[in-house]
Amino acid sequence: MKSNKPLLIGCLIFPLILVFAFGVGFCSGFQKMSKGTSVPSNAWLTLDLGGTVPDYNELQSSGLLGSTVPATEDLVKRIIHAAKDKRIKGLLITPGFFDINYVNLDELNRAIQTFKKSGKPVLAYADVLSQKDYMLCAMADSLWLNPSASGGILLEGTAANILFYKEALQKLGIKMHVMQSGDYKGAGEPYTNTELSAGTRENLERALKARYEGIITNIAANRKINPSTVKKVFEERDDLFISADYAKEYGLIDHAGNWDEFCKHYNITKKSQVRIKNYQPHTTVEKQDQVAVVYLSGEIAMDLGSPFKQGISSAKTQKIVKSISQDKSIKAVVLRINSPGGSALESEIIYQQFKDLGRQIPVVISMGGTAASGGYYISCAGQHIFADAATITGSIGVIMALPETKELGSKLGVRSQTIRFGKFAAPINLFETYDPEILASFRRSSEAVYTEFKQRVSDARQIPLSRIHEVAEGRVWSAQDALDLKLIDAIGSLEDAIAKASSLAKISDYSIRNYPSQTTLFQVLREEGIFSTAGTLIKTRNTDPAEVMKQTLLNGFSPQEWLYRCPWHLE
């Protein structure tokens, strides 16, 4: 019989080689990162953003897998530092179809306005611009656009697209039981309706219109033109892409010219450009007093699963709260919340954690792009709530949906039989008809969970419980509407929230410390175990058709938990 010894030896040696290669690569990347890029005199700091720009990076860039896109928090810090850096001559904006939420775009705008106060120029050049690319470039002192007919600016406005599955599910033999509290929650409508209900549509239109008007106001202010002119461009132009000539005629740009002409005009050379992701500001010394800024971004979930996935869980926030509580130098906390919500139970636990922390030190809320449903629930733990002008918030309601696939199973030849002892044994089986008592029980639970949500809002905002329905029922709100309804205290930036927190803590000389603490890829693999992490990444899924179908249907709505989740993505 042939020996398997060589194979076994190979299996043992290969992981060791992998670990060694990883270590060498990591050290090499770390050295490059540590050295940074040398900055020549009279350098142009290039804001060449592409891809998705997050609120905050929990994973440090090691250089091993290439530099990560700097987060908004990091970009703001680098731009403001560059204003005082004598080596930096000016700021050069050259975006490439990057994606960022409108609140973070406002944060970049504030940083660039601060940079301008130094007297240094801010220039922008592009061949073609998306809406967010253009809004970033509009912040410049001078904006150039390539005159080529294949270039241009794409200004779209705002929109929300909803797909409805009711008829498709009926044809497949799938029935959705939706339990929701809040007449405007709307998350279940794609499964039960063929179009939005009148109330849900009206609410979404109001929120979208507020964002649309905000975009127009933003462009008009940065370009110093009349808002009516900008609105005309959005609504009355003939072509989808705006040509350089049209853009110049309406004041959207300053010059039409190609890259070489642009560089020659301002004497910009390749050697004089420093990419912002390679620009390393000097490390500042922490002061005796600290204000902690806690970034809570993404969906709220019980188990984040992969160590590489960013999100919000009570396990993560518990570590943060413990660290802050034990550090006597931290005098106040700002929660920067950008979340559409998620698990109701996790939202309650996280709310309690920060509510308890607020009994020790001030806790102030700064809402990011979206702080809705579970995101708003957590916000109720704060003593003062700020929202950016572009924030979407509210969505005070609860939902759960149960798919029933008995008819589909019959079509496929799948039968299910359950043997039970106990009234509520095995209550959920997709391939059987649900007991009416189970559905009635879920509906009662829905009302109880919704009542708890409303109570949290009533307590936090001092709104009588009898009037909560006026601001709840699942409606989403713009920042201005939320202010008018007393769901927030003020419209302001992250900087405003930090200033408020320091004021409540009665400190004036302080530094900022960000949470969660950043970690490296090496630390993640060390803590998780390199082989268990690799196993998680390459783990094969169950290929049984019935199981795959079941997991697909349960992917959006878990019958094991109630959801405080805003279903709408408004852009």
C-alpha positions, 0 to 999 in steps of 0.5 A: 500500500502506498504511504501517505507520509509525504502528504502528511508532512506536506500538510504539517509544513504548509501551514508553517510556511504560511505563517512564516510568509505572513509574518515576513509580509506583515513586518515588511508592511509595518515598516513601510507604514511606520516610515510613511511617505516623505513630504517635500516642501510646497507639496499638494495634499491629494484628496483622491478618494475612491471606494467606500469611505467609512465612519471609522476604521476598526482595523489598522492599515498594515500595508500587508494587503494594501492601504485601507481607505482612510475613514472620515474621522482620519481624513478630517484629522489629516486635512486639519493637520495639513492646514498647519503643516508648512510643507503643505502648499494646498489641497488637491481634490481628485475623487474617483466615484467614491461613496460616503454618506451625506453626513460624513460629506458634511464633516469633510466640508467643515474640515476643508473650510477650516483648511481654507482659513489657513490661506492655502488654496483648495483646487479640484480637477475631474474627468467625470464626476458622480453626485458625491464626487461633485459635492466634494469638488464644489468645496474647492476654490477652483474647480476644473472639468475635462471638456471631453464629450465623454466626460461630465457631471452626473447630478441625480437627486435623491431616490429610494427603490423598493421591490415588492415580492408578494406576487412572486411569493404567491406563485412560489407558494410562500406566505409571509406572516408579518408582525409589526407595530407602527403603522408606517414601519413599512418593512413588511410591505414588500412581502404583503403589498404590491406597492407602498401604503399611502402613509408610508409613501408620504413619509418617505417622500417627505424625508427624501425631499428634505435630503434633496433640498439639503443637497441643493442648498449645499451645492449652492452655498459652496459654489456661491450661486442661487439655489434656484439655479441649482434646482434648475440644473437638476430638474430642467436640463436635457441630458443625463450627463452635464457637459463642461460648457453647460456646467460653466454656464450655470456656475457649477465649475470654474474652468474647462481644461484637461489634466495637463493644462490644469497642472501647468496652470498651477505648476503641479508636478507628480513629485509635489503630490502626496496622497492623503492615505500616505500622509501621516500627521505627527502624533499628538500627546494625550492631555490629562483630560479625555473625551471618548468618541465611540463609533457605533456603525452598522447593523445591531446584531447579537453575533457579528460572526466574522472577526472582520465584520464591523457592526454593533453588538452588546459584547463589543460595547460592553468591552468599550464601556468597561474600558472607559469606566476604568479610565479616570482620565476620560471625563465625557463620552460622545456616541457617534451613531450611524445605524439603521438598527437591528436586534431589539434585545441588543439595542436594549442591552446597549442602551442600558450599558450607556445609560449606566455609564451616563450616571458616572460621566456625561454621555452625548449623542452625535447622529451620523448618516442614519440613526434610526430604529435601534440606532435611535433607541440607543440614542435615548441613553444620551443626555443631549442629542445632536443630529447633522442636517443630513441625518435620517432618524426616527423609525420608532417601531418593531417588526418580525416576519415568519415565512411559511412554505408549506405550499412550496414544499408540496410543489417540490414534494417536500413534506414535514411532520413534527412530533411535539410534547408541550404546547409551544414545542417546535413552534417554527417550522417553515414547511408546516402551517403555523398554529394560530395561537403562535401567531397571536402570541407573536402579535402580543409580543410585538405590542409589548416590545413596541411599548417598551420602545415608546417608553424609552423615548418618552423617558428620554425626551420627556414626551408624554406616552399618550403623545408618542404615537405622533412621533412614532409609528415607524415614521422616518424623520429628517433632522429638522423634523426631528428637532421640531418634534423634540426627538433631538436637542440640536442640529450640529456636527460631531465637533459640536457634540464633543464641545457639549460633552466637554462643557457638561464635564466642565473641562476645557483642555482635553484630547480625543480618544476614539473607540473601539480601539483600532487593531491590526490584522495580525492581532485579529488572527492571533486572538481568533486563531489563524487556522480557526479564522481561515476555517471560518472564511472557507467554511462550506455551507449546507447544500441541502436544497430545503436547508438552503431555501430555509436559510435564504428566507430567514436571512432578512428576518430572524424569527428568534428576535424582534427587530428595531430596524429601519428598512429604507436606504435613502440616497 
